[in-house]
Amino acid sequence: MSPIADASRWTRFWERGGWWRALLLAAVYFVLYQALSLLFAPMAAGLDDPGSAVGILVLYVLPLVVGALLLLGFLASVGWWGEVFGRQPIRGSGWMWIAVVVVLLFNLLRFATIDYGATGFTVVATWLLAGVLIGFAEEVLTRGVVVVLLRRAGYREIVVAVVSSAVFAGLHAGNLLSGQSLPATLLQLVYTFAFGICMYLAMRVTGTIVAPILLHASTDPSIFLWAEHRVEGPLSAIAGLGNIAVIVTGLILLLFIRGRVAPHAVTGSALPRDAAA
């Protein structure tokens, strides 16, 4: 008997994969995350300074812990630890390192141009903790579970990259609910889609989801800290081009993605390198 036939009804449903299951899962996660985050609303209402370490802890860290627990619970329910955290079933090509280098370079530039004295150790440390949780939750969902669902349906990797990045971008549309303007949200959707492509390529070329988790973990803190506490100067001006650089890099490299993972190989070991990938 096949593993799918021998599994529970819940597991069999997700084992079949497909784009609409990926969208369903992301939508359910988003609703649960937003609903459970309301538990911290009374604490958030009493904040004197949302930008303080306590504010970051309440507004970002605690809700993200809830999100991470939701995802870990899902992985435990379907037994996908190996599929998400194991070796990628398709390898990448050298050109994919471009995405890693661009994202990492601008993260380092932003970190290098932050006024740490004015920011304070606790604020920096709390943002770094929040970054780890952001990277873990968002990457496990979109580059982990969503990618597994798409590959199980047999889609080509270009589709896997586009749909997983679109889901990642779509999650950020929820910022409209917090009062963010429509133009700013649309720009953010373009950026997060391109960033998602870069994270997909980072996972492909390194062979593990740990790489995009760590890259993502350094991205959000560098952006938020640099936006609020940057030291003006030539290097800071270059760091300010990071979002544009990521958008251009992600959209261009998207055109070169090739390959396909056979559904039965998603849980197996790495496939041979695809020269056209």
KOLNUNU-666952 format. One record per residue (C-alpha): x, y, z. Coordinates in steps of 0.001 Angstrom, whole numbers, padded with zeros to 6 digits. Layout:
(pt (X Y Z))
...
END
This chain:
(pt (000000 000000 000000))
(pt (001328 003496 -000872))
(pt (002200 005959 001909))
(pt (-000628 008268 000774))
(pt (-003212 005498 000860))
(pt (-002035 004477 004330))
(pt (-002151 008005 005755))
(pt (-004962 009779 007565))
(pt (-007573 011702 005623))
(pt (-005976 014970 006790))
(pt (-002552 013910 005574))
(pt (-003894 012515 002294))
(pt (-005550 015851 001559))
(pt (-002270 017741 001803))
(pt (-000130 015009 000218))
(pt (-001902 015582 -003127))
(pt (-000496 019105 -003295))
(pt (-001574 021732 -005816))
(pt (-001675 025507 -006074))
(pt (-005127 025892 -004527))
(pt (-004111 023911 -001446))
(pt (-001103 026202 -001140))
(pt (-003384 029248 -001279))
(pt (-005804 027655 001177))
(pt (-003071 026905 003670))
(pt (-001618 030425 003414))
(pt (-005073 031972 003836))
(pt (-005890 029864 006892))
(pt (-002496 030644 008410))
(pt (-002994 034372 007793))
(pt (-006441 034388 009406))
(pt (-005303 032362 012423))
(pt (-002173 034461 012829))
(pt (-004124 037718 012725))
(pt (-006837 036406 015049))
(pt (-004424 035013 017645))
(pt (-002327 038185 017463))
(pt (-005332 040026 018890))
(pt (-004508 038353 022192))
(pt (-001687 040850 022528))
(pt (-003831 043882 021618))
(pt (-004354 044965 025275))
(pt (-000596 044907 025810))
(pt (-000003 046846 022580))
(pt (-002554 049496 023560))
(pt (-000624 050230 026734))
(pt (002717 050825 025021))
(pt (004346 054202 025590))
(pt (006838 053699 022732))
(pt (006135 051133 019970))
(pt (009740 051483 018843))
(pt (011177 050420 022195))
(pt (012416 046920 022916))
(pt (009177 046192 024783))
(pt (007157 047532 021864))
(pt (009004 045335 019370))
(pt (008530 042366 021686))
(pt (004756 042877 021928))
(pt (004068 043969 018348))
(pt (006370 041544 016536))
(pt (008078 038889 018641))
(pt (005099 037472 020553))
(pt (002762 037255 017504))
(pt (005586 035654 015513))
(pt (006061 033027 018197))
(pt (002377 032178 017720))
(pt (002876 031992 013951))
(pt (005898 029732 014293))
(pt (003978 027408 016624))
(pt (001118 027207 014118))
(pt (003526 026125 011386))
(pt (005325 023634 013609))
(pt (001953 022172 014550))
(pt (001055 021759 010882))
(pt (004375 020092 010076))
(pt (003894 017712 012989))
(pt (000377 016864 011812))
(pt (001496 015872 008298))
(pt (005016 014670 009101))
(pt (006816 016939 006637))
(pt (009916 017668 008695))
(pt (012181 016014 006152))
(pt (010513 017608 003135))
(pt (010813 021123 004557))
(pt (014099 020999 006473))
(pt (015874 018269 004532))
(pt (018064 018506 001462))
(pt (016412 020040 -001600))
(pt (015353 017434 -004192))
(pt (016702 019595 -007045))
(pt (020010 021415 -007095))
(pt (020749 024896 -008299))
(pt (023268 026501 -010643))
(pt (026069 028929 -009911))
(pt (024248 031986 -011259))
(pt (021704 031642 -008455))
(pt (024362 032906 -006030))
(pt (023708 036360 -007491))
(pt (020459 036527 -005505))
(pt (022255 035587 -002282))
(pt (025053 038103 -002831))
(pt (022714 041008 -003654))
(pt (020465 040479 -000628))
(pt (023373 039887 001757))
(pt (025374 042845 000423))
(pt (022624 045382 001054))
(pt (021798 043868 004429))
(pt (025426 044375 005448))
(pt (025437 047924 004053))
(pt (022362 048794 006095))
(pt (023810 047259 009248))
(pt (027050 049183 008645))
(pt (025249 052540 008497))
(pt (023077 052298 011631))
(pt (023678 054611 014582))
(pt (023940 051900 017229))
(pt (024690 054377 019990))
(pt (021405 056178 019477))
(pt (019496 052946 018886))
(pt (020539 051098 022010))
(pt (021573 047488 022546))
(pt (018163 046214 023685))
(pt (016348 047587 020632))
(pt (018922 046081 018261))
(pt (018883 042734 020071))
(pt (015079 042586 020099))
(pt (014914 043381 016388))
(pt (017430 040622 015675))
(pt (015264 038192 017637))
(pt (012214 039370 015699))
(pt (014173 038891 012473))
(pt (014933 035263 013294))
(pt (011238 034611 013933))
(pt (010177 036477 010788))
(pt (012658 034500 008708))
(pt (011612 031207 010248))
(pt (007841 031685 010006))
(pt (007656 033251 006550))
(pt (010228 030961 004952))
(pt (008856 027742 006459))
(pt (005417 028710 005173))
(pt (006274 029927 001674))
(pt (009613 028365 000731))
(pt (008866 025293 002828))
(pt (005284 024072 002949))
(pt (003999 025953 -000106))
(pt (006932 024765 -002228))
(pt (006354 021158 -001116))
(pt (002665 021413 -002043))
(pt (003500 022770 -005495))
(pt (006192 020196 -006187))
(pt (003919 017366 -005099))
(pt (001549 018456 -007865))
(pt (004382 018177 -010405))
(pt (004619 021843 -011410))
(pt (007734 023107 -013140))
(pt (010124 025041 -010944))
(pt (009305 028336 -012663))
(pt (005719 027872 -011468))
(pt (006914 026847 -008013))
(pt (009038 030005 -007788))
(pt (006304 032349 -009057))
(pt (003420 030939 -006992))
(pt (005393 030645 -003752))
(pt (006680 034208 -004194))
(pt (003184 035467 -005038))
(pt (001816 033841 -001873))
(pt (004639 035441 000112))
(pt (003853 038844 -001398))
(pt (000122 038382 -000877))
(pt (000605 037890 002854))
(pt (001976 041438 003026))
(pt (-001190 042866 001480))
(pt (-002594 042567 004977))
(pt (-000628 045715 005855))
(pt (-003539 047622 004358))
(pt (-005496 046554 007440))
(pt (-002989 048341 009665))
(pt (-003442 051631 007835))
(pt (-000637 051438 005276))
(pt (-001470 053388 002116))
(pt (-002396 051602 -001108))
(pt (000594 052946 -003143))
(pt (003018 051907 -000396))
(pt (001407 048476 -000186))
(pt (001571 047951 -003959))
(pt (005254 048844 -003950))
(pt (005780 046459 -001060))
(pt (004044 043669 -003001))
(pt (006437 044140 -005925))
(pt (009428 044124 -003571))
(pt (008287 041094 -001579))
(pt (007567 039131 -004765))
(pt (011083 039811 -006082))
(pt (012554 039126 -002636))
(pt (010648 035840 -002603))
(pt (012284 034862 -005893))
(pt (015688 035630 -004381))
(pt (014885 033478 -001341))
(pt (013737 030622 -003578))
(pt (017034 030832 -005485))
(pt (018979 030924 -002206))
(pt (017250 027707 -001176))
(pt (017952 026086 -004545))
(pt (021630 026975 -004750))
(pt (022448 026071 -001133))
(pt (020185 023025 -001067))
(pt (018552 023938 002236))
(pt (015809 026187 003590))
(pt (018198 027306 006339))
(pt (019856 029721 003884))
(pt (016730 031778 003095))
(pt (015711 031679 006755))
(pt (019023 033278 007760))
(pt (019034 035748 004861))
(pt (015472 036760 005666))
(pt (016328 036967 009359))
(pt (018972 039601 008587))
(pt (016849 041514 006081))
(pt (013913 042813 008109))
(pt (015957 044033 011109))
(pt (018408 045791 008802))
(pt (015549 047540 006962))
(pt (013658 048641 010072))
(pt (016740 049712 012040))
(pt (018266 051536 009069))
(pt (015006 053349 008315))
(pt (014772 054702 011868))
(pt (018396 055069 012977))
(pt (020637 055457 009937))
(pt (023746 057575 009741))
(pt (023539 059782 006673))
(pt (026417 059579 004229))
(pt (027550 058098 000889))
(pt (027498 054506 002173))
(pt (024024 054980 003622))
(pt (022849 056384 000286))
(pt (024050 053211 -001440))
(pt (022329 051092 001214))
(pt (019117 052948 000386))
(pt (019161 051398 -003084))
(pt (018712 047911 -001614))
(pt (015006 047514 -002342))
(pt (015453 048575 -005974))
(pt (018410 046225 -006364))
(pt (016408 043288 -004979))
(pt (013450 044035 -007258))
(pt (015645 044195 -010372))
(pt (017641 041106 -009372))
(pt (014604 038985 -008540))
(pt (012637 039867 -011668))
(pt (015591 039316 -014010))
(pt (016765 036040 -012466))
(pt (013205 034728 -012552))
(pt (013530 034471 -016337))
(pt (016293 031868 -016046))
(pt (014643 029386 -013685))
(pt (014313 025896 -015161))
(pt (013743 022347 -014003))
(pt (011059 020141 -012522))
(pt (010898 017848 -009506))
(pt (009050 014567 -009928))
(pt (006334 014348 -007228))
(pt (007741 011069 -005877))
(pt (011189 012694 -005523))
(pt (010055 015466 -003155))
(pt (010756 013248 -000148))
(pt (013850 011669 -001652))
(pt (017477 012656 -001900))
(pt (018830 015361 -004146))
(pt (018510 014867 -007889))
(pt (021435 015337 -010273))
(pt (022247 018917 -011166))
(pt (020177 020219 -014076))
(pt (022616 021987 -016375))
(pt (019818 024246 -017630))
(pt (018541 025066 -014157))
END
